Amino acid sequence: MKNSNHLRHLLEINIAMLFVSTSGALGRYIDLPIPVTIALRALLALIFLLLYCKLKGISLRVEKRHILPVVTSGLLMGVHWLSYFYALKLSNVAIGMISLFTYPILTAFLEPWLLKTKLQKVHLVLGLMVLIGIYFLVPNFDLKNNGTLAVVVGIFSALAYALRNIVLKTKVSDYNGSMLMSYQMGVVVVFLFPFIFTADIVEITSQWEAVVALAFLTTAVGHTMFLNSFKHFSITTVSILSSIQPIFGISIGAIFLSEIPSQNTIIGGVLILGSVIFESIRTSRLQS
């Protein structure tokens, strides 16, 4: 019975990763101005999440001392999404998602600086691996080249995502994940809602299926399932399992958008994801 439950939870987290991974292909497919796409994604996801919280009886109360961290995390989430989608538009699913997955290593460097902990020497080696991986992703170091610019913007998105995770982890980790996601969506909606009126209604309605899929499948369902997986696995195990996201995302892009990654992209991806998996396994052994 215990093994069957473990397999079920393992299946659930992989389904969650599959849903979250659709962001790459959907981000490339949706033909709307990026601020409009993100505003609609956040608005619809907020509605879905509030309904979920109401059905589950999840409290939306936040203590006054935690309002600033929650708002900050929402702003960082908005910056992360905007820059990630710009990276996708500038390149392809593979480069966009692999660039984003530099965030675990960025987190390893940011935590000692922000939280005043000791930087571990192994992180320097892993950082070098990531840099070599980025070298393979970048066709040439010229910001006039869309591929290079996509990697730079993708890494900026990873930086915003890493900072958002650190804020949540250190300031408001005791709150329910879906509730926190609701507030983050609310912050994004407040700042980006005016952009919705810059798009033509016909243009928006022509893209409604993909936008709803992005808000519901990717954001509300995918992220909620992902957050729920923390109940059944350690954070380290979840981080190892989440490394499959770019593989799912690149596969979806290849199937639905006919985007086949180049040899250099594959080499760079292996180096970057390899460093993430190595760090996750190393941390797991230290904690056991």
C-alpha positions as CSV (number, residue, x, y, z in Angstrom):
1,M,0.0,0.0,0.0
2,K,2.9,2.3,0.9
3,N,4.6,1.6,-2.4
4,S,1.4,2.2,-4.4
5,N,0.9,5.6,-2.6
6,H,4.5,6.5,-3.4
7,L,4.0,5.7,-7.1
8,R,0.8,7.7,-7.1
9,H,2.5,10.7,-5.6
10,L,5.4,10.3,-8.1
11,L,2.9,10.2,-10.9
12,E,1.2,13.3,-9.6
13,I,4.3,15.4,-9.4
14,N,5.3,14.3,-13.0
15,I,1.9,15.3,-14.2
16,A,2.3,18.6,-12.4
17,M,5.7,19.1,-14.1
18,L,4.1,18.3,-17.5
19,F,1.4,20.9,-17.0
20,V,3.9,23.6,-15.8
21,S,6.1,22.8,-18.7
22,T,3.4,23.8,-21.2
23,S,4.3,27.5,-20.4
24,G,7.2,27.3,-23.0
25,A,5.1,26.2,-26.0
26,L,2.1,28.3,-25.0
27,G,4.3,31.4,-24.5
28,R,5.7,30.9,-28.0
29,Y,2.2,30.1,-29.5
30,I,0.1,33.0,-28.1
31,D,0.3,35.9,-30.5
32,L,-0.5,38.8,-28.2
33,P,1.6,41.6,-26.7
34,I,3.5,40.0,-23.8
35,P,2.2,42.3,-21.0
36,V,-1.4,41.5,-22.2
37,T,-0.7,37.8,-22.2
38,I,0.7,38.0,-18.6
39,A,-2.1,40.2,-17.4
40,L,-4.8,37.8,-18.7
41,R,-2.9,34.8,-17.4
42,A,-2.7,36.4,-13.9
43,L,-6.3,37.5,-14.0
44,L,-7.8,34.2,-15.0
45,A,-5.4,32.2,-12.7
46,L,-6.4,34.5,-9.8
47,I,-10.1,33.6,-10.4
48,F,-9.3,29.9,-10.5
49,L,-7.2,30.1,-7.4
50,L,-9.7,32.1,-5.4
51,L,-12.4,29.5,-6.3
52,Y,-10.0,26.7,-5.2
53,C,-9.2,28.4,-1.9
54,K,-12.9,28.9,-1.2
55,L,-13.8,25.3,-2.0
56,K,-10.9,24.1,0.2
57,G,-11.6,26.5,3.0
58,I,-8.1,28.1,2.7
59,S,-7.8,31.3,4.6
60,L,-6.6,34.4,2.7
61,R,-5.6,36.3,5.8
62,V,-2.1,37.8,5.9
63,E,-0.5,39.4,8.9
64,K,0.5,43.0,8.5
65,R,4.2,42.3,8.9
66,H,4.1,39.9,5.9
67,I,2.3,42.2,3.5
68,L,5.5,43.7,2.1
69,P,7.2,40.3,1.4
70,V,4.0,39.0,-0.2
71,V,3.7,42.1,-2.5
72,T,7.5,41.9,-3.3
73,S,7.1,38.3,-4.2
74,G,4.2,39.2,-6.5
75,L,6.3,41.9,-8.2
76,L,9.2,39.5,-8.7
77,M,6.8,36.9,-10.1
78,G,5.5,39.5,-12.6
79,V,9.1,40.4,-13.7
80,H,10.0,36.7,-14.0
81,W,7.0,36.0,-16.2
82,L,7.4,39.0,-18.4
83,S,11.2,38.5,-19.0
84,Y,10.7,34.7,-19.5
85,F,8.1,35.3,-22.2
86,Y,10.3,37.8,-23.9
87,A,13.1,35.2,-23.9
88,L,10.7,32.7,-25.5
89,K,9.7,35.2,-28.2
90,L,13.3,36.1,-29.0
91,S,14.4,32.5,-29.4
92,N,12.6,29.2,-28.9
93,V,11.3,26.9,-26.2
94,A,14.6,25.1,-25.6
95,I,16.8,28.3,-25.1
96,G,14.0,30.0,-23.0
97,M,13.5,27.1,-20.6
98,I,17.2,26.1,-20.2
99,S,18.1,29.8,-19.5
100,L,15.4,29.9,-16.9
101,F,16.8,26.8,-15.2
102,T,19.9,28.6,-14.2
103,Y,17.8,29.8,-11.2
104,P,18.8,26.9,-8.8
105,I,22.5,27.8,-9.2
106,L,21.7,31.5,-8.9
107,T,19.9,30.8,-5.7
108,A,22.9,29.0,-4.3
109,F,25.0,32.1,-4.9
110,L,22.3,34.6,-3.7
111,E,21.5,32.9,-0.4
112,P,25.0,33.4,1.1
113,W,24.9,37.0,0.1
114,L,21.4,37.8,1.2
115,L,21.1,35.5,4.2
116,K,24.7,35.8,5.4
117,T,25.5,32.1,5.1
118,K,28.8,30.6,4.0
119,L,29.4,30.2,0.3
120,Q,30.3,26.6,-0.4
121,K,33.3,25.9,-2.8
122,V,31.3,23.3,-4.7
123,H,29.0,26.0,-5.9
124,L,31.9,27.8,-7.6
125,V,32.4,24.6,-9.7
126,L,28.7,24.3,-10.4
127,G,28.6,27.9,-11.4
128,L,31.5,27.3,-13.8
129,M,29.5,24.4,-15.3
130,V,26.5,26.7,-15.8
131,L,28.7,29.4,-17.4
132,I,30.1,26.8,-19.9
133,G,26.5,25.6,-20.5
134,I,25.5,29.2,-21.3
135,Y,28.5,29.5,-23.6
136,F,27.0,26.7,-25.7
137,L,23.6,28.3,-25.7
138,V,24.8,31.7,-27.0
139,P,25.6,31.7,-30.7
140,N,27.9,34.8,-30.3
141,F,28.2,37.4,-27.6
142,D,26.4,40.1,-29.5
143,L,23.3,41.7,-27.9
144,K,22.0,42.5,-31.4
145,N,21.6,38.8,-31.9
146,N,18.2,37.6,-30.8
147,G,19.6,34.3,-29.5
148,T,22.1,36.0,-27.3
149,L,19.6,38.5,-26.0
150,A,17.2,35.7,-25.3
151,V,19.7,34.0,-23.0
152,V,20.5,37.3,-21.2
153,V,16.8,38.0,-20.7
154,G,16.2,34.3,-19.7
155,I,18.9,34.5,-17.0
156,F,17.4,37.8,-15.8
157,S,14.1,36.0,-15.5
158,A,15.8,33.2,-13.5
159,L,17.3,35.9,-11.2
160,A,13.8,37.3,-10.5
161,Y,12.5,33.8,-9.9
162,A,15.3,33.0,-7.5
163,L,14.8,36.2,-5.5
164,R,11.1,35.5,-5.4
165,N,11.7,32.0,-4.0
166,I,14.1,33.3,-1.4
167,V,11.6,36.0,-0.2
168,L,8.8,33.3,0.1
169,K,11.1,30.8,1.8
170,T,12.5,33.3,4.4
171,K,9.5,35.5,5.1
172,V,6.2,33.8,4.5
173,S,6.9,30.0,4.3
174,D,4.1,29.2,6.8
175,Y,1.3,30.2,4.5
176,N,-0.6,28.0,2.2
177,G,0.9,27.8,-1.3
178,S,-2.3,28.4,-3.2
179,M,-3.1,31.4,-1.0
180,L,0.3,32.9,-1.7
181,M,-0.1,32.3,-5.4
182,S,-3.4,34.1,-5.3
183,Y,-1.9,37.2,-3.8
184,Q,1.0,37.1,-6.3
185,M,-1.5,36.9,-9.1
186,G,-3.4,39.8,-7.6
187,V,-0.2,41.9,-7.5
188,V,0.5,41.1,-11.2
189,V,-3.0,41.9,-12.2
190,V,-2.9,45.3,-10.4
191,F,0.2,46.4,-12.3
192,L,-0.5,44.9,-15.7
193,F,-4.3,45.2,-16.0
194,P,-4.3,48.5,-17.9
195,F,-2.3,46.7,-20.7
196,I,-5.4,44.5,-21.5
197,F,-7.1,47.6,-22.9
198,T,-4.2,48.1,-25.4
199,A,-5.1,45.0,-27.3
200,D,-8.0,44.6,-29.7
201,I,-10.9,42.5,-28.3
202,V,-11.0,40.4,-31.5
203,E,-7.2,39.8,-31.1
204,I,-7.8,38.5,-27.6
205,T,-10.8,36.3,-28.3
206,S,-8.9,34.7,-31.2
207,Q,-6.3,33.5,-28.6
208,W,-8.7,32.6,-25.8
209,E,-8.2,28.8,-25.8
210,A,-4.4,29.2,-25.4
211,V,-4.7,31.9,-22.8
212,V,-7.2,29.9,-20.7
213,A,-4.9,26.8,-21.0
214,L,-2.0,29.0,-19.7
215,A,-4.0,30.3,-16.8
216,F,-5.8,27.1,-15.8
217,L,-3.6,24.2,-16.8
218,T,-0.1,25.7,-16.5
219,T,-0.7,28.2,-13.6
220,A,-3.7,27.2,-11.4
221,V,-3.6,23.4,-11.8
222,G,0.1,22.8,-12.5
223,H,1.5,25.1,-9.7
224,T,-1.1,23.9,-7.2
225,M,-0.2,20.2,-7.9
226,F,3.4,21.2,-7.6
227,L,3.0,22.9,-4.3
228,N,1.0,20.0,-2.9
229,S,3.8,17.6,-3.8
230,F,5.8,19.2,-0.9
231,K,3.6,17.2,1.4
232,H,4.8,13.9,0.1
233,F,8.5,14.6,-0.9
234,S,11.3,16.6,0.6
235,I,12.1,20.0,-1.0
236,T,15.3,18.5,-2.4
237,T,13.6,15.6,-4.0
238,V,11.0,17.9,-5.5
239,S,13.9,20.1,-6.9
240,I,15.5,17.0,-8.5
241,L,12.2,15.9,-10.0
242,S,11.4,19.4,-11.3
243,S,14.6,19.3,-13.4
244,I,12.5,17.3,-15.9
245,Q,10.6,20.5,-16.8
246,P,12.8,21.6,-19.6
247,I,12.8,18.1,-21.1
248,F,9.0,18.1,-21.1
249,G,8.9,21.7,-22.4
250,I,11.3,21.1,-25.2
251,S,9.5,17.9,-26.2
252,I,6.2,19.8,-26.3
253,G,7.8,22.5,-28.4
254,A,9.2,19.9,-30.8
255,I,5.8,18.1,-31.2
256,F,3.5,21.1,-31.5
257,L,5.8,23.9,-32.8
258,S,8.3,21.8,-34.7
259,E,11.2,23.4,-32.7
260,I,14.1,21.0,-32.7
261,P,17.0,22.1,-30.5
262,S,20.4,22.4,-32.0
263,Q,23.4,20.2,-30.9
264,N,24.9,23.2,-29.0
265,T,21.6,23.8,-27.2
266,I,21.5,20.1,-26.1
267,I,25.1,20.3,-24.8
268,G,24.4,23.5,-22.9
269,G,21.2,22.1,-21.5
270,V,23.0,18.9,-20.3
271,L,25.6,21.0,-18.5
272,I,23.1,23.4,-16.9
273,L,20.6,20.7,-15.9
274,G,23.4,18.4,-14.8
275,S,24.6,21.0,-12.3
276,V,21.1,21.4,-10.9
277,I,20.6,17.7,-10.5
278,F,24.1,17.2,-8.9
279,E,23.5,20.0,-6.4
280,S,20.0,18.6,-5.5
281,I,21.4,15.1,-4.9
282,R,24.4,16.5,-3.0
283,T,22.1,18.5,-0.7
284,S,19.8,15.5,-0.2
285,R,22.8,13.4,1.0
286,L,23.9,16.1,3.4
287,Q,20.4,16.3,4.9
288,S,20.0,12.5,5.3
